Amino acid sequence: MTEGASTRLLLVDDEASLREPLAEYLARQGFVVRQAEDAAKARSALLEETPDLVLLDIMMPGEDGLSLCRHLSESKNLPVIMLTAKGESMDRIVGLEIGADDYVAKPFEPRELVARIRSVLRRASKASSPTDEDALYEFDGWKLDPLKRKLTDPEGTIVPVSSAEFRLLVAFLNHPRQVLDRDRLLDMVQGREAHLFDRAVDNQVSRLRRKMEHDSRDPKLIQTVWGGGYRLAADVRRRPADKD
């Protein structure tokens, strides 16, 4: 993904006094910025155009930012940076758990936000661009098409995964049968200060298990290694994707 004029941002914040000057600043940095003052207008904007990244305020009238973040993560696979007020640590934790890529606490330096945007875009681009772009992951009867972000179970049923769940699964698939501790997983899938919220990894693993294990309380595929982290207990092979 290239940055600059080709990078489209959707800025969702009900405070015009913050939103409008921030949009102007980001435009001067070369981004194309669309503004929305609430979740309803953001949903309308998303129907018209898909941005490369969403900047999302948590506290808004009507539908809050966490609800919209969940929608973006589960149905759009869009990178999200949350804009949170100082002291909203629980909202940050929940946001990271449901799929947000990063957060910035208000008040913030616009230059720091730009750095976070570029970092998240680089991670998103890396996650969606495997070394062999036509290669499927196959493991224990499951298939993952990384380009389409399509996960298929052994019966051929498509299993929806959020953006965060996709990144976590790819991390496991690129390191099969290896023990990955929380710090390493967070570096792979979220990075930066997300290490403050170890619980985000635990909850994302739990979500994947509920979708992929016969019994999520007795997991056979994504195993817990006590004192060590998690391990994908399956061999993984790559093969060319089916042409359709």
C-alpha positions in Angstrom: 0.0 0.0 0.0 1.4 3.4 -0.9 1.0 6.4 1.3 0.2 9.9 0.4 -2.5 11.1 -2.0 -3.6 7.5 -2.7 -4.2 6.8 1.0 -7.8 7.5 2.0 -8.7 8.1 5.6 -12.2 8.2 7.3 -12.1 10.5 10.3 -15.0 9.8 12.7 -15.4 12.3 15.6 -18.3 14.3 16.9 -16.1 17.2 18.0 -15.9 19.6 15.0 -13.3 21.7 16.9 -10.9 18.6 16.8 -12.1 16.9 13.6 -11.9 19.8 11.1 -8.4 21.1 11.9 -7.1 17.5 12.2 -8.6 16.7 8.8 -6.8 19.8 7.3 -3.5 18.8 8.9 -3.8 15.2 7.5 -4.6 16.6 4.1 -1.5 18.7 4.2 0.5 15.5 4.9 -0.9 14.1 1.6 -3.8 12.0 2.8 -7.3 12.1 1.3 -9.6 12.6 4.3 -13.3 12.2 4.6 -15.1 13.3 7.7 -18.0 11.9 9.6 -19.5 13.4 12.8 -21.1 10.1 14.1 -21.4 6.4 13.4 -24.5 6.7 11.2 -22.7 9.1 8.8 -19.6 6.9 8.9 -21.7 3.9 7.9 -23.2 5.9 5.0 -19.7 7.0 3.9 -18.5 3.4 4.0 -21.3 2.4 1.6 -20.0 5.0 -0.9 -16.3 4.4 -0.6 -13.9 2.1 1.3 -11.0 4.0 3.0 -7.6 2.5 3.7 -7.9 3.3 7.4 -10.4 4.6 9.9 -9.7 7.1 12.7 -12.4 6.5 15.2 -13.5 8.4 18.3 -14.8 6.2 21.1 -17.2 8.5 22.8 -19.9 9.7 20.4 -23.7 10.3 20.7 -25.8 7.5 19.4 -23.8 4.4 18.3 -20.4 4.6 20.1 -17.1 4.0 18.6 -16.6 0.5 20.0 -19.8 -0.7 18.3 -18.6 0.7 15.0 -15.1 -0.7 15.5 -16.6 -4.2 15.9 -18.5 -3.7 12.7 -15.4 -2.5 10.8 -13.3 -5.4 12.1 -15.8 -8.2 11.5 -17.3 -7.1 8.1 -14.9 -4.7 6.5 -11.4 -5.9 7.5 -10.4 -2.2 7.8 -7.5 -1.0 9.9 -8.8 1.1 12.8 -7.0 3.6 15.1 -9.1 4.6 18.1 -9.1 8.2 19.4 -9.6 7.9 23.2 -9.8 10.3 26.1 -7.1 10.1 28.8 -8.2 7.6 31.5 -10.3 5.4 29.2 -8.0 2.4 29.6 -10.9 -0.1 29.7 -12.2 1.2 26.4 -8.7 0.9 24.9 -8.5 -2.7 26.1 -11.9 -3.6 24.7 -11.1 -1.8 21.4 -7.9 -3.8 21.0 -9.8 -7.0 21.9 -12.4 -6.5 19.2 -10.0 -5.7 16.4 -8.6 -2.1 16.6 -5.0 -1.8 15.4 -3.9 1.0 17.7 -5.1 3.9 19.8 -4.1 7.5 20.4 -5.1 9.2 23.7 -6.4 12.8 23.5 -4.9 15.3 23.5 -2.3 14.1 21.0 0.4 15.5 18.8 -0.8 15.4 15.1 2.7 14.2 14.1 2.5 11.3 16.5 -0.9 10.3 14.9 0.6 10.5 11.4 3.4 8.2 12.6 0.8 5.7 14.0 -1.2 5.8 10.8 1.9 5.0 8.7 2.9 2.2 11.1 -0.6 0.6 11.0 -0.7 0.8 7.2 2.7 -0.9 6.9 1.5 -3.7 9.2 -1.7 -4.1 7.3 0.1 -4.2 4.0 2.6 -6.7 5.3 -0.2 -9.0 6.7 -2.1 -9.0 3.4 1.0 -9.5 1.2 2.5 -13.0 1.8 5.7 -14.0 0.2 3.9 -16.2 -2.3 0.8 -14.2 -3.1 -1.0 -17.2 -4.8 -0.4 -19.6 -1.9 -3.1 -20.9 0.3 -2.4 -22.1 3.9 -3.6 -25.7 4.5 -3.6 -27.1 8.0 -5.5 -29.9 9.7 -8.2 -29.8 7.0 -8.6 -26.0 7.2 -7.7 -23.5 4.4 -6.8 -19.9 4.6 -6.6 -17.7 1.5 -4.6 -14.7 2.7 -5.4 -12.5 -0.3 -9.1 -12.9 0.1 -8.8 -13.3 3.9 -11.1 -16.3 3.5 -11.0 -19.1 6.1 -12.6 -22.4 5.2 -13.2 -25.3 7.6 -12.7 -29.0 6.8 -16.3 -29.3 5.6 -15.8 -26.4 3.1 -17.8 -23.9 5.1 -16.5 -20.3 5.1 -15.8 -19.1 8.7 -15.8 -15.3 9.0 -12.8 -13.8 10.9 -12.2 -10.3 12.0 -9.1 -8.3 10.9 -7.4 -9.0 14.3 -8.3 -12.7 14.2 -6.9 -12.9 10.6 -3.6 -11.4 11.7 -3.3 -13.6 14.7 -4.0 -16.7 12.7 -1.4 -15.8 10.0 1.1 -15.3 12.8 0.4 -18.9 14.0 0.5 -20.3 10.4 3.8 -18.7 9.7 5.3 -20.3 12.9 3.6 -23.8 13.1 4.3 -25.9 16.2 6.4 -23.0 17.7 5.6 -21.6 21.1 4.7 -17.9 20.7 4.5 -15.8 23.9 2.1 -12.9 24.3 4.8 -10.2 23.7 5.8 -11.8 20.4 2.2 -12.2 19.2 1.4 -8.6 20.1 4.5 -7.4 18.2 3.3 -9.4 15.2 -0.4 -8.5 15.1 -0.6 -5.1 16.9 2.7 -3.7 18.0 3.7 -0.7 20.0 2.0 -0.1 23.3 -0.5 -2.9 22.8 1.9 -5.0 25.0 0.3 -3.2 27.9 -2.9 -5.2 27.2 -1.9 -8.9 27.3 -5.5 -9.7 27.7 -6.2 -8.6 24.2 -4.2 -11.6 22.9 -5.9 -14.0 25.2 -9.4 -12.9 24.1 -8.5 -13.0 20.4 -7.2 -16.5 20.9 -10.4 -17.4 22.7 -12.4 -16.0 19.8 -10.5 -18.0 17.3 -10.9 -21.2 19.3 -14.7 -20.7 19.5 -14.7 -20.6 15.7 -12.1 -23.4 15.0 -12.2 -25.9 17.8 -14.7 -28.7 18.4 -14.4 -27.9 22.1 -12.9 -24.5 22.8 -12.5 -25.5 26.5 -10.2 -28.4 25.4 -8.4 -27.0 22.4 -6.5 -29.3 20.1 -5.4 -26.9 17.4 -4.4 -23.7 19.2 -2.9 -24.9 22.4 -1.9 -23.1 25.5 1.6 -23.7 26.7 1.6 -22.8 30.4 4.1 -20.2 31.2 5.1 -19.9 27.6 2.2 -18.7 25.4 0.4 -20.4 22.6 1.2 -22.9 19.8 -0.5 -24.0 16.6 -0.4 -27.8 16.9 -0.6 -28.6 13.2 1.6 -28.9 10.2 1.1 -26.2 7.6 1.7 -26.3 3.9 1.3 -23.8 1.1 -0.1 -24.5 -2.3 -1.3 -22.3 -5.2 -4.8 -20.8 -4.8 -7.7 -22.2 -6.8 -8.5 -20.0 -9.8 -12.1 -18.8 -9.8 
